[in-house]
Amino acid sequence: SSVFAETMFPDRSDFEYDYETLRTTGVVLAAIMFVSGILIALSKSRSSLS
């Protein structure tokens, strides 16, 4: 996979490419957990109100 990364991004090292992927994955996971936490809180508040 390092050969593929070097072909796609010839001016980047493997560490920088992995860091970009890691950061993007972290942002996506944080957004998913944030939204799911809001949905869980809303569903719990709705069930306690009714």
N, CA, C and O atoms as a Tinker XYZ file with bonds, in Angstrom:
   200  protein
     1  N      0.831000   -1.212000    0.000000    73     2
     2  CA     0.000000    0.000000    0.000000    64     1     3
     3  C      0.863000    1.259000    0.000000    63     2     4     5
     4  O      0.399000    2.332000   -0.386000    81     3
     5  N      2.128000    1.130000    0.435000    73     3     6
     6  CA     3.013000    2.297000    0.450000    64     5     7
     7  C      3.355000    2.722000   -0.974000    63     6     8     9
     8  O      3.524000    3.910000   -1.249000    81     7
     9  N      3.456000    1.738000   -1.886000    73     7    10
    10  CA     3.731000    2.074000   -3.283000    64     9    11
    11  C      2.545000    2.840000   -3.861000    63    10    12    13
    12  O      2.727000    3.792000   -4.620000    81    11
    13  N      1.334000    2.425000   -3.503000    73    11    14
    14  CA     0.137000    3.125000   -3.986000    64    13    15
    15  C      0.091000    4.552000   -3.446000    63    14    16    17
    16  O     -0.258000    5.485000   -4.170000    81    15
    17  N      0.446000    4.719000   -2.169000    73    15    18
    18  CA     0.432000    6.061000   -1.574000    64    17    19
    19  C      1.487000    6.944000   -2.236000    63    18    20    21
    20  O      1.241000    8.124000   -2.488000    81    19
    21  N      2.655000    6.378000   -2.518000    73    19    22
    22  CA     3.712000    7.176000   -3.153000    64    21    23
    23  C      3.316000    7.537000   -4.581000    63    22    24    25
    24  O      3.698000    8.594000   -5.083000    81    23
    25  N      2.553000    6.664000   -5.236000    73    23    26
    26  CA     2.134000    6.969000   -6.607000    64    25    27
    27  C      1.062000    8.061000   -6.600000    63    26    28    29
    28  O      1.055000    8.943000   -7.459000    81    27
    29  N      0.162000    7.990000   -5.625000    73    27    30
    30  CA    -0.907000    8.987000   -5.557000    64    29    31
    31  C     -0.365000   10.324000   -5.055000    63    30    32    33
    32  O     -0.692000   11.374000   -5.607000    81    31
    33  N      0.462000   10.287000   -4.012000    73    31    34
    34  CA     1.023000   11.514000   -3.439000    64    33    35
    35  C      2.544000   11.427000   -3.465000    63    34    36    37
    36  O      3.144000   11.040000   -2.463000    81    35
    37  N      3.188000   11.777000   -4.583000    73    35    38
    38  CA     4.650000   11.628000   -4.674000    64    37    39
    39  C      5.400000   12.599000   -3.775000    63    38    40    41
    40  O      6.562000   12.347000   -3.456000    81    39
    41  N      4.781000   13.700000   -3.353000    73    39    42
    42  CA     5.492000   14.688000   -2.537000    64    41    43
    43  C      5.252000   14.468000   -1.043000    63    42    44    45
    44  O      5.720000   15.254000   -0.220000    81    43
    45  N      4.532000   13.411000   -0.690000    73    43    46
    46  CA     4.265000   13.154000    0.732000    64    45    47
    47  C      4.957000   11.866000    1.148000    63    46    48    49
    48  O      5.131000   10.945000    0.350000    81    47
    49  N      5.350000   11.825000    2.422000    73    47    50
    50  CA     5.906000   10.578000    2.948000    64    49    51
    51  C      4.760000    9.704000    3.454000    63    50    52    53
    52  O      3.617000   10.154000    3.526000    81    51
    53  N      5.068000    8.456000    3.802000    73    51    54
    54  CA     4.024000    7.548000    4.274000    64    53    55
    55  C      3.442000    8.039000    5.605000    63    54    56    57
    56  O      2.251000    7.872000    5.866000    81    55
    57  N      4.291000    8.643000    6.441000    73    55    58
    58  CA     3.814000    9.104000    7.747000    64    57    59
    59  C      2.761000   10.201000    7.575000    63    58    60    61
    60  O      1.725000   10.183000    8.240000    81    59
    61  N      3.027000   11.139000    6.696000    73    59    62
    62  CA     2.070000   12.229000    6.497000    64    61    63
    63  C      0.781000   11.704000    5.888000    63    62    64    65
    64  O     -0.305000   12.155000    6.252000    81    63
    65  N      0.889000   10.750000    4.960000    73    63    66
    66  CA    -0.318000   10.173000    4.354000    64    65    67
    67  C     -1.138000    9.430000    5.413000    63    66    68    69
    68  O     -2.362000    9.552000    5.460000    81    67
    69  N     -0.445000    8.654000    6.266000    73    67    70
    70  CA    -1.149000    7.917000    7.311000    64    69    71
    71  C     -1.759000    8.886000    8.320000    63    70    72    73
    72  O     -2.846000    8.638000    8.842000    81    71
    73  N     -1.060000    9.993000    8.596000    73    71    74
    74  CA    -1.583000   10.973000    9.537000    64    73    75
    75  C     -2.860000   11.605000    8.993000    63    74    76    77
    76  O     -3.820000   11.796000    9.740000    81    75
    77  N     -2.884000   11.933000    7.700000    73    75    78
    78  CA    -4.084000   12.504000    7.100000    64    77    79
    79  C     -5.238000   11.508000    7.175000    63    78    80    81
    80  O     -6.363000   11.884000    7.505000    81    79
    81  N     -4.965000   10.249000    6.873000    73    79    82
    82  CA    -6.016000    9.235000    6.938000    64    81    83
    83  C     -6.503000    9.061000    8.367000    63    82    84    85
    84  O     -7.702000    8.936000    8.615000    81    83
    85  N     -5.553000    9.052000    9.313000    73    83    86
    86  CA    -5.923000    8.875000   10.718000    64    85    87
    87  C     -6.770000   10.048000   11.198000    63    86    88    89
    88  O     -7.754000    9.857000   11.912000    81    87
    89  N     -6.383000   11.272000   10.801000    73    87    90
    90  CA    -7.143000   12.444000   11.226000    64    89    91
    91  C     -8.540000   12.437000   10.621000    63    90    92    93
    92  O     -9.513000   12.752000   11.306000    81    91
    93  N     -8.648000   12.080000    9.344000    73    91    94
    94  CA    -9.964000   12.028000    8.705000    64    93    95
    95  C    -10.843000   10.975000    9.370000    63    94    96    97
    96  O    -12.025000   11.211000    9.621000    81    95
    97  N    -10.260000    9.810000    9.654000    73    95    98
    98  CA   -11.031000    8.751000   10.310000    64    97    99
    99  C    -11.473000    9.199000   11.698000    63    98   100   101
   100  O    -12.595000    8.905000   12.110000    81    99
   101  N    -10.620000    9.897000   12.418000    73    99   102
   102  CA   -10.977000   10.366000   13.755000    64   101   103
   103  C    -12.112000   11.368000   13.718000    63   102   104   105
   104  O    -13.002000   11.330000   14.568000    81   103
   105  N    -12.091000   12.269000   12.738000    73   103   106
   106  CA   -13.155000   13.266000   12.624000    64   105   107
   107  C    -14.483000   12.579000   12.292000    63   106   108   109
   108  O    -15.524000   12.927000   12.850000    81   107
   109  N    -14.441000   11.603000   11.382000    73   107   110
   110  CA   -15.667000   10.887000   11.009000    64   109   111
   111  C    -16.221000   10.121000   12.205000    63   110   112   113
   112  O    -17.424000   10.161000   12.463000    81   111
   113  N    -15.354000    9.422000   12.937000    73   111   114
   114  CA   -15.816000    8.666000   14.100000    64   113   115
   115  C    -16.368000    9.598000   15.165000    63   114   116   117
   116  O    -17.374000    9.275000   15.798000    81   115
   117  N    -15.737000   10.747000   15.379000    73   115   118
   118  CA   -16.216000   11.697000   16.382000    64   117   119
   119  C    -17.598000   12.219000   15.997000    63   118   120   121
   120  O    -18.469000   12.357000   16.856000    81   119
   121  N    -17.803000   12.512000   14.707000    73   119   122
   122  CA   -19.103000   13.009000   14.260000    64   121   123
   123  C    -20.179000   11.947000   14.438000    63   122   124   125
   124  O    -21.295000   12.255000   14.857000    81   123
   125  N    -19.843000   10.686000   14.118000    73   123   126
   126  CA   -20.828000    9.608000   14.269000    64   125   127
   127  C    -21.193000    9.419000   15.731000    63   126   128   129
   128  O    -22.370000    9.269000   16.059000    81   127
   129  N    -20.196000    9.425000   16.617000    73   127   130
   130  CA   -20.485000    9.246000   18.043000    64   129   131
   131  C    -21.244000   10.449000   18.594000    63   130   132   133
   132  O    -22.097000   10.284000   19.466000    81   131
   133  N    -20.955000   11.649000   18.108000    73   131   134
   134  CA   -21.651000   12.846000   18.567000    64   133   135
   135  C    -23.132000   12.783000   18.201000    63   134   136   137
   136  O    -24.002000   13.045000   19.032000    81   135
   137  N    -23.405000   12.429000   16.932000    73   135   138
   138  CA   -24.793000   12.353000   16.473000    64   137   139
   139  C    -25.533000   11.229000   17.184000    63   138   140   141
   140  O    -26.678000   11.408000   17.599000    81   139
   141  N    -24.888000   10.066000   17.329000    73   139   142
   142  CA   -25.561000    8.944000   17.991000    64   141   143
   143  C    -25.829000    9.279000   19.463000    63   142   144   145
   144  O    -26.851000    8.867000   20.011000    81   143
   145  N    -24.931000   10.010000   20.096000    73   143   146
   146  CA   -25.165000   10.412000   21.487000    64   145   147
   147  C    -26.353000   11.346000   21.612000    63   146   148   149
   148  O    -27.130000   11.235000   22.561000    81   147
   149  N    -26.506000   12.267000   20.668000    73   147   150
   150  CA   -27.658000   13.171000   20.685000    64   149   151
   151  C    -28.943000   12.382000   20.472000    63   150   152   153
   152  O    -29.940000   12.623000   21.152000    81   151
   153  N    -28.925000   11.436000   19.528000    73   151   154
   154  CA   -30.121000   10.636000   19.266000    64   153   155
   155  C    -30.496000    9.811000   20.492000    63   154   156   157
   156  O    -31.678000    9.689000   20.812000    81   155
   157  N    -29.516000    9.246000   21.178000    73   155   158
   158  CA   -29.801000    8.461000   22.385000    64   157   159
   159  C    -30.377000    9.359000   23.470000    63   158   160   161
   160  O    -31.325000    8.972000   24.153000    81   159
   161  N    -29.816000   10.555000   23.636000    73   159   162
   162  CA   -30.320000   11.476000   24.660000    64   161   163
   163  C    -31.748000   11.913000   24.332000    63   162   164   165
   164  O    -32.592000   12.003000   25.223000    81   163
   165  N    -32.015000   12.184000   23.051000    73   163   166
   166  CA   -33.365000   12.595000   22.662000    64   165   167
   167  C    -34.359000   11.450000   22.868000    63   166   168   169
   168  O    -35.466000   11.681000   23.356000    81   167
   169  N    -33.986000   10.230000   22.508000    73   167   170
   170  CA   -34.904000    9.115000   22.671000    64   169   171
   171  C    -35.182000    8.852000   24.144000    63   170   172   173
   172  O    -36.299000    8.479000   24.506000    81   171
   173  N    -34.178000    9.042000   24.998000    73   171   174
   174  CA   -34.386000    8.827000   26.439000    64   173   175
   175  C    -35.279000    9.922000   27.015000    63   174   176   177
   176  O    -36.143000    9.640000   27.846000    81   175
   177  N    -35.082000   11.166000   26.586000    73   175   178
   178  CA   -35.913000   12.260000   27.101000    64   177   179
   179  C    -37.349000   12.114000   26.621000    63   178   180   181
   180  O    -38.288000   12.410000   27.361000    81   179
   181  N    -37.523000   11.658000   25.382000    73   179   182
   182  CA   -38.878000   11.457000   24.871000    64   181   183
   183  C    -39.582000   10.342000   25.630000    63   182   184   185
   184  O    -40.761000   10.476000   25.958000    81   183
   185  N    -38.881000    9.233000   25.919000    73   183   186
   186  CA   -39.512000    8.116000   26.599000    64   185   187
   187  C    -39.838000    8.492000   28.053000    63   186   188   189
   188  O    -40.815000    7.993000   28.611000    81   187
   189  N    -39.036000    9.361000   28.668000    73   187   190
   190  CA   -39.312000    9.757000   30.045000    64   189   191
   191  C    -40.457000   10.768000   30.111000    63   190   192   193
   192  O    -41.175000   10.830000   31.109000    81   191
   193  N    -40.625000   11.558000   29.052000    73   191   194
   194  CA   -41.720000   12.530000   29.034000    64   193   195
   195  C    -43.066000   11.854000   28.827000    63   194   196   197
   196  O    -44.051000   12.241000   29.456000    81   195
   197  N    -43.128000   10.856000   27.961000    73   195   198
   198  CA   -44.406000   10.222000   27.659000    64   197   199
   199  C    -44.804000    9.202000   28.725000    63   198   200
   200  O    -45.860000    8.577000   28.618000    81   199
